[in-house]
């Protein structure tokens, strides 16, 4: 099941206090970037974030879910309506997120 544009807009609105949030469509789902690094995804109308030490510490009870079959698991964000929590989560994860890989020429 692909994510709805309405759910993506909802997630982006909740993340609107963060400068540098962008997204890209991918096979009916959406990758969420923070300052150019992949921070999470909107898949099947769920907001998932990468598993880092910081995200695990902020959400110790969070479920690990794969965004799609065969993908690495991510953490399900269940308190999506808490903007202060989301800001702290994404900003705290940033130093642990891998930098964008350069394409080979």
C-alpha positions in Angstrom: 0.0 0.0 0.0 1.5 3.4 -1.0 1.4 6.3 1.3 -1.1 9.0 0.8 0.0 12.6 -0.1 -2.2 13.7 2.8 -0.2 11.7 5.4 3.1 13.0 3.9 1.8 16.5 4.2 0.8 15.8 7.8 4.3 14.5 8.7 6.0 17.4 6.9 3.7 19.9 8.8 4.7 18.2 12.1 8.4 18.5 11.1 8.0 22.1 10.0 9.9 23.6 13.0 13.1 22.0 11.6 15.0 23.9 8.9 16.4 21.6 6.2 13.6 19.0 6.0 13.1 17.8 2.4 11.6 14.7 0.8 11.8 12.6 -2.3 9.2 10.2 -3.7 10.3 6.6 -4.1 8.0 3.9 -5.5 4.9 5.3 -3.9 6.6 6.1 -0.6 8.7 9.0 0.5 12.2 9.4 1.9 12.6 12.1 4.5 15.9 14.0 4.5 17.3 16.4 7.2 20.1 18.6 6.0 20.7 16.3 3.1 21.0 13.1 5.1 18.3 10.4 5.1 16.6 10.6 8.5 13.5 8.5 7.8 10.6 7.5 5.6 6.9 7.7 5.2 5.8 4.2 4.2 2.3 2.7 4.2 1.2 5.9 6.1 3.7 5.3 8.9 6.5 7.6 9.9 9.7 5.7 10.4 13.2 6.9 11.4 16.6 5.4 11.0 17.9 3.4 14.0 20.7 5.3 15.7 21.9 5.2 19.3 20.1 8.5 19.8 16.8 7.4 18.3 16.9 4.1 20.2 17.5 6.1 23.5 14.6 8.5 22.8 12.2 5.7 21.9 13.3 2.6 23.8 9.9 0.9 23.4 9.5 1.7 19.6 8.8 -1.1 17.3 11.3 -2.0 14.6 9.5 -2.2 11.2 10.8 -2.6 7.7 9.7 0.2 5.4 9.2 -2.4 2.6 10.1 -6.0 2.1 13.8 -6.7 2.2 14.7 -3.3 3.7 16.6 -2.6 6.9 14.3 -2.1 9.9 13.5 1.4 11.1 11.8 2.7 14.2 8.1 3.5 14.1 7.4 7.0 15.5 4.1 6.7 17.3 3.9 10.1 19.0 4.0 12.0 15.7 1.9 14.9 17.0 4.6 16.0 19.5 6.6 18.6 17.6 9.1 19.3 20.4 9.8 15.6 20.6 10.2 15.3 16.8 12.6 18.3 16.7 14.7 16.8 19.5 14.7 13.4 17.8 15.7 14.5 14.4 18.3 17.0 15.5 19.8 14.5 17.9 20.0 11.8 15.2 21.7 14.1 12.7 25.3 13.5 13.8 24.8 9.8 13.6 23.2 9.7 10.2 25.5 8.7 7.3 26.5 11.4 4.8 25.1 11.2 1.3 27.1 8.9 -0.8 28.7 10.5 -3.9 27.8 9.0 -7.2 30.6 7.4 -9.2 31.4 8.7 -12.6 
